[in-house]
Amino acid sequence: MENVKCNMQEHMRQLCIGYPTYHTASAGERARADYIEKKFTEYGLKVRREEYKVRGWDFKSFRFMDVTAGREVPNAVCEYFSGSCDFEGELLVLTRADVDNVEKIDVRGKVIFLTDPMGTFDNGDFARKLESLGAVGLVIS
């Protein structure tokens, strides 16, 4: 049973943090699909890959909530196209001016709210930097 647990942990590590980008149609998303196809094939399973054209995004269910006040925060959108997740922490509002000096700011254990986003790939790089500094999550206005 320990082998099953270790194997699952390794697969999850690969799928969750093994690729630098993973938004729809990215090289990281394709690499993840390649990884899954390779592993399934190694296990003797027949694999059939289907391709779907991406036509847009639907954010009907995306909400950024201020749980203390019990209300939704308007105009918060999912810029980096990460999967939905729940996290809690002290909210720290940063501006674009803070991005270059974020190493000097205590972000450990905090949810970062970036008020003026950069481009999608720059936001992704910033999210990875925040993660390495111990931030809980990044929400982009």
ROTORLUM-350338 format. One line per field, with one value per atom (N, C-alpha, C): residue number from 1; residue in one letter; atom name; x, y, z. Coordinates in steps of 0.02 Angstrom, whole numbers, plus 50000, padded with zeros to 5 digits. Atoms other than C-alpha are relative to their C-alpha. Layout:
BEGIN
i: NUM|...
aa: A|...
at: CA|...
u: X|...
v: Y|...
w: Z|...
//
This chain:
BEGIN
i: 1|1|1|2|2|2|3|3|3|4|4|4|5|5|5|6|6|6|7|7|7|8|8|8|9|9|9|10|10|10|11|11|11|12|12|12|13|13|13|14|14|14|15|15|15|16|16|16|17|17|17|18|18|18|19|19|19|20|20|20|21|21|21|22|22|22|23|23|23|24|24|24|25|25|25|26|26|26|27|27|27|28|28|28|29|29|29|30|30|30|31|31|31|32|32|32|33|33|33|34|34|34|35|35|35|36|36|36|37|37|37|38|38|38|39|39|39|40|40|40|41|41|41|42|42|42|43|43|43|44|44|44|45|45|45|46|46|46|47|47|47|48|48|48|49|49|49|50|50|50|51|51|51|52|52|52|53|53|53|54|54|54|55|55|55|56|56|56|57|57|57|58|58|58|59|59|59|60|60|60|61|61|61|62|62|62|63|63|63|64|64|64|65|65|65|66|66|66|67|67|67|68|68|68|69|69|69|70|70|70|71|71|71|72|72|72|73|73|73|74|74|74|75|75|75|76|76|76|77|77|77|78|78|78|79|79|79|80|80|80|81|81|81|82|82|82|83|83|83|84|84|84|85|85|85|86|86|86|87|87|87|88|88|88|89|89|89|90|90|90|91|91|91|92|92|92|93|93|93|94|94|94|95|95|95|96|96|96|97|97|97|98|98|98|99|99|99|100|100|100|101|101|101|102|102|102|103|103|103|104|104|104|105|105|105|106|106|106|107|107|107|108|108|108|109|109|109|110|110|110|111|111|111|112|112|112|113|113|113|114|114|114|115|115|115|116|116|116|117|117|117|118|118|118|119|119|119|120|120|120|121|121|121|122|122|122|123|123|123|124|124|124|125|125|125|126|126|126|127|127|127|128|128|128|129|129|129|130|130|130|131|131|131|132|132|132|133|133|133|134|134|134|135|135|135|136|136|136|137|137|137|138|138|138|139|139|139|140|140|140|141|141|141
aa: M|M|M|E|E|E|N|N|N|V|V|V|K|K|K|C|C|C|N|N|N|M|M|M|Q|Q|Q|E|E|E|H|H|H|M|M|M|R|R|R|Q|Q|Q|L|L|L|C|C|C|I|I|I|G|G|G|Y|Y|Y|P|P|P|T|T|T|Y|Y|Y|H|H|H|T|T|T|A|A|A|S|S|S|A|A|A|G|G|G|E|E|E|R|R|R|A|A|A|R|R|R|A|A|A|D|D|D|Y|Y|Y|I|I|I|E|E|E|K|K|K|K|K|K|F|F|F|T|T|T|E|E|E|Y|Y|Y|G|G|G|L|L|L|K|K|K|V|V|V|R|R|R|R|R|R|E|E|E|E|E|E|Y|Y|Y|K|K|K|V|V|V|R|R|R|G|G|G|W|W|W|D|D|D|F|F|F|K|K|K|S|S|S|F|F|F|R|R|R|F|F|F|M|M|M|D|D|D|V|V|V|T|T|T|A|A|A|G|G|G|R|R|R|E|E|E|V|V|V|P|P|P|N|N|N|A|A|A|V|V|V|C|C|C|E|E|E|Y|Y|Y|F|F|F|S|S|S|G|G|G|S|S|S|C|C|C|D|D|D|F|F|F|E|E|E|G|G|G|E|E|E|L|L|L|L|L|L|V|V|V|L|L|L|T|T|T|R|R|R|A|A|A|D|D|D|V|V|V|D|D|D|N|N|N|V|V|V|E|E|E|K|K|K|I|I|I|D|D|D|V|V|V|R|R|R|G|G|G|K|K|K|V|V|V|I|I|I|F|F|F|L|L|L|T|T|T|D|D|D|P|P|P|M|M|M|G|G|G|T|T|T|F|F|F|D|D|D|N|N|N|G|G|G|D|D|D|F|F|F|A|A|A|R|R|R|K|K|K|L|L|L|E|E|E|S|S|S|L|L|L|G|G|G|A|A|A|V|V|V|G|G|G|L|L|L|V|V|V|I|I|I|S|S|S
at: N|CA|C|N|CA|C|N|CA|C|N|CA|C|N|CA|C|N|CA|C|N|CA|C|N|CA|C|N|CA|C|N|CA|C|N|CA|C|N|CA|C|N|CA|C|N|CA|C|N|CA|C|N|CA|C|N|CA|C|N|CA|C|N|CA|C|N|CA|C|N|CA|C|N|CA|C|N|CA|C|N|CA|C|N|CA|C|N|CA|C|N|CA|C|N|CA|C|N|CA|C|N|CA|C|N|CA|C|N|CA|C|N|CA|C|N|CA|C|N|CA|C|N|CA|C|N|CA|C|N|CA|C|N|CA|C|N|CA|C|N|CA|C|N|CA|C|N|CA|C|N|CA|C|N|CA|C|N|CA|C|N|CA|C|N|CA|C|N|CA|C|N|CA|C|N|CA|C|N|CA|C|N|CA|C|N|CA|C|N|CA|C|N|CA|C|N|CA|C|N|CA|C|N|CA|C|N|CA|C|N|CA|C|N|CA|C|N|CA|C|N|CA|C|N|CA|C|N|CA|C|N|CA|C|N|CA|C|N|CA|C|N|CA|C|N|CA|C|N|CA|C|N|CA|C|N|CA|C|N|CA|C|N|CA|C|N|CA|C|N|CA|C|N|CA|C|N|CA|C|N|CA|C|N|CA|C|N|CA|C|N|CA|C|N|CA|C|N|CA|C|N|CA|C|N|CA|C|N|CA|C|N|CA|C|N|CA|C|N|CA|C|N|CA|C|N|CA|C|N|CA|C|N|CA|C|N|CA|C|N|CA|C|N|CA|C|N|CA|C|N|CA|C|N|CA|C|N|CA|C|N|CA|C|N|CA|C|N|CA|C|N|CA|C|N|CA|C|N|CA|C|N|CA|C|N|CA|C|N|CA|C|N|CA|C|N|CA|C|N|CA|C|N|CA|C|N|CA|C|N|CA|C|N|CA|C|N|CA|C|N|CA|C|N|CA|C|N|CA|C|N|CA|C|N|CA|C|N|CA|C|N|CA|C|N|CA|C|N|CA|C|N|CA|C|N|CA|C|N|CA|C|N|CA|C|N|CA|C|N|CA|C|N|CA|C|N|CA|C|N|CA|C|N|CA|C|N|CA|C|N|CA|C
u: 50041|50000|50043|49955|50145|50024|49979|50202|49946|50055|50029|49998|50000|50034|50057|49941|50210|49992|50011|50165|49949|50052|50008|50029|49970|50107|50045|49955|50236|49961|50041|50102|49968|50031|50015|50052|49946|50180|50016|49987|50214|49945|50057|50040|49988|50016|50026|50057|49945|50200|50056|49946|50302|50006|50000|50260|49988|50002|50285|49935|50063|50126|49950|50050|49964|49932|50064|49827|49982|50024|49722|50041|49962|49819|50073|49930|49988|50043|49952|50144|49997|50006|50125|49940|50059|49950|50013|49984|50011|50049|49951|50158|49965|50038|50037|49961|50037|49930|50048|49949|50088|50020|49981|50136|49947|50055|49965|49997|50002|49965|50058|49941|50141|49990|50008|50101|49946|50053|49937|50024|49973|50026|50049|49954|50164|49963|50040|50028|49959|50034|49961|49930|50066|49807|50002|50006|49748|49979|50012|49748|49975|50024|49646|49994|49999|49676|49951|50047|49540|50022|49982|49572|49936|50056|49451|50026|49980|49464|49973|50020|49458|49968|50036|49330|49989|50011|49323|49996|50002|49300|49931|50064|49148|50012|49986|49168|49937|50063|48987|50006|49997|49039|50059|49942|49197|49978|50014|49179|50059|49949|49305|49962|50042|49225|50041|49975|49264|49958|50040|49209|49987|50011|49228|49938|50057|49104|49941|50053|49004|49974|50022|49003|50052|49957|49075|50041|49956|49222|49990|50013|49174|50064|49947|49286|50061|49944|49400|49989|50007|49431|50060|49948|49533|50044|49957|49673|50047|49949|49797|49969|50037|49664|50020|49985|49712|49935|50059|49595|49970|50031|49470|50027|49976|49525|49975|50018|49480|50063|49945|49610|49982|50012|49611|50067|49941|49736|49988|50005|49764|50008|49997|49732|50051|49949|49878|49992|50010|49843|50067|49939|49989|49983|50007|50008|50057|49947|50116|50067|49937|50246|50032|49973|50265|50031|49980|50299|50075|49927|50484|50036|49969|50519|49965|50041|50407|50042|49957|50555|50008|49993|50560|49935|50066|50376|49985|50017|50316|49934|50059|50196|49983|50009|50212|49932|50066|50040|49945|50050|49949|49972|50032|49828|50015|49981|49895|49947|50049|49773|50037|49963|49860|49949|50051|49763|50008|49991|49840|50045|49963|49890|50045|49955|50026|49970|50024|50012|49994|50014|49957|50063|49940|50132|50039|49967|50205|49963|50038|50063|50018|49981|50109|50068|49933|50291|49995|50008|50237|49968|50033|50123|50051|49949|50269|50049|49955|50381|49966|50036|50247|49997|50002|50230|50066|49933|50418|50013|49992|50404|49949|50046|50264|49931|50069|50108|49951|50053|49946|49968|50033|49870|50006|49998|49860|49933|50061|49701|50017|49983|49714|49937|50059|49593|49994
v: 49940|50000|50063|49942|50118|50019|49987|50099|50036|49967|50149|50073|49931|50304|50040|49965|50351|50013|49990|50325|50055|49948|50432|50069|49936|50569|50025|49980|50570|50024|49978|50580|50068|49936|50722|50056|49950|50813|50019|49986|50797|50042|49966|50854|50069|49936|50996|50051|49952|51072|49984|50021|50983|50040|49962|51104|50074|49929|51293|50036|49968|51343|49945|50052|51250|50027|49974|51367|49969|50033|51308|50020|49992|51286|50018|49985|51314|49939|50055|51209|49954|50040|51153|49954|50043|51089|49940|50054|50988|49951|50044|50921|49956|50040|50864|49944|50051|50775|49946|50048|50693|49954|50039|50637|49947|50046|50558|49945|50049|50473|49950|50044|50404|49951|50044|50336|49948|50048|50256|49946|50047|50176|49952|50043|50111|49949|50046|50031|49951|50047|49940|50020|49977|50046|50030|49968|50101|50072|49929|50288|50030|49962|50394|50073|49929|50580|50037|49958|50702|50072|49929|50883|50042|49954|51025|50070|49931|51200|50043|49954|51334|50060|49944|51465|50058|49946|51568|49974|50017|51568|50016|49990|51558|50006|49988|51636|50006|49993|51618|49980|50024|51527|50028|49973|51625|50056|49947|51730|50008|49986|51813|50031|49980|51827|50029|49974|51935|49965|50040|51807|50036|49962|51929|50044|49956|52052|49962|50039|51914|50027|49973|51994|49984|50013|51968|50062|49944|52076|50009|49991|52152|50007|49990|52153|49956|50047|52009|49946|50051|51896|49953|50051|51740|50012|49982|51807|49944|50051|51664|49933|50061|51530|49941|50056|51427|49965|50036|51295|50033|49970|51347|49966|50028|51323|50044|49963|51376|50010|49987|51460|50058|49947|51573|50029|49968|51697|50075|49927|51879|50029|49969|51986|50056|49948|52093|50028|49967|52217|50027|49975|52249|50034|49966|52364|49979|50016|52347|50024|49972|52455|49953|50047|52319|49937|50063|52179|49991|50007|52214|49994|50002|52227|49953|50043|52088|49960|50037|51999|50038|49960|52143|50005|49997|52121|49932|50063|51991|49974|50029|51887|49930|50069|51722|49993|50015|51650|50048|49950|51792|49986|50002|51800|50068|49938|51929|50020|49972|52040|50052|49955|52123|50045|49954|52279|50020|49981|52314|49947|50057|52154|50016|49997|52127|49956|50047|52013|49931|50067|51832|49963|50038|51756|50034|49965|51892|49987|50016|51860|49930|50069|51675|49998|49997|51713|50030|49968|51827|49951|50050|51690|49949|50048|51568|50031|49967|51696|50006|49994|51727|49933|50067|51540|49984|50015|51525|50041|49957|51665|49983|50024|51573|50030|49973|51667|49942|50051|51567|49999|49997|51627|50070|49936|51766|50010|49980|51853|50063|49943|51976|50037|49958|52120|50017
w: 50000|50000|50000|49998|50035|49930|50069|49853|49961|50034|49791|50021|49974|49903|49969|50027|49844|49926|50071|49662|49987|50009|49678|50017|49982|49767|49944|50054|49627|49939|50057|49492|50014|49983|49583|50000|50001|49606|49927|50071|49419|49969|50031|49369|50030|49967|49495|49997|49998|49500|49951|50045|49367|49936|50062|49228|50015|49981|49232|49982|50019|49140|49984|50013|49124|49982|50022|49067|49933|50060|48921|49938|50063|48758|50011|49987|48842|49987|50007|48817|50061|49939|48998|50000|50004|48968|49954|50046|48819|50032|49967|48921|50053|49952|49057|49965|50038|48928|49975|50022|48858|50057|49941|49034|50015|49986|49064|49948|50054|48894|50007|49993|48922|50058|49941|49096|49987|50014|49041|49952|50049|48893|50034|49962|49009|50042|49959|49115|49957|50045|48961|49979|50019|48934|49930|50066|48762|50011|49991|48747|49934|50058|48627|50022|49983|48632|49956|50037|48582|50007|49999|48538|49998|50000|48574|49989|50011|48508|50057|49947|48642|49968|50029|48602|50048|49952|48761|50070|49929|48948|50027|49968|49058|50075|49929|49230|50041|49964|49286|50074|49931|49444|50039|49965|49488|50046|49952|49646|50046|49950|49758|50059|49944|49929|50058|49937|50078|50053|49953|50208|50065|49939|50352|49993|50012|50277|49969|50029|50193|49934|50064|50022|49946|50058|49849|49985|50021|49792|49925|50071|49624|49959|50050|49470|50010|49994|49524|49948|50052|49376|50002|50001|49349|49939|50057|49238|49980|50015|49252|49983|50018|49220|50043|49955|49371|50016|49978|49433|50061|49941|49564|50062|49937|49742|50057|49940|49917|50042|49955|50026|50045|49951|50176|50022|49974|50242|50005|49996|50282|49930|50065|50129|50000|50008|50071|49930|50065|49931|49976|50031|49814|49935|50065|49664|49955|50048|49510|50025|49973|49598|50050|49950|49731|49969|50032|49606|49999|50007|49579|50067|49934|49766|50048|49957|49830|50050|49953|49911|50066|49940|50037|50040|49968|50084|50031|49966|50209|49971|50032|50104|50028|49975|50201|50034|49971|50240|49979|50019|50153|49930|50066|50007|49969|50034|49885|49950|50046|49792|49959|50044|49643|49964|50024|49594|49927|50070|49424|49967|50026|49334|49941|50056|49208|49945|50049|49057|50031|49973|49082|50021|49983|49077|50056|49945|49190|50065|49940|49313|50024|49981|49310|50033|49969|49346|50070|49935|49488|50049|49957|49558|50025|49979|49559|50050|49953|49645|50069|49936|49778|50036|49970|49805|50033|49972|49833|50064|49941|49963|50055|49948|50056|49998|50004|49997|49990|50004|50007|49931|50065|49843|49971|50035|49715|49965|50035|49659|49963|50042|49517|49982|50012|49500|49927
//
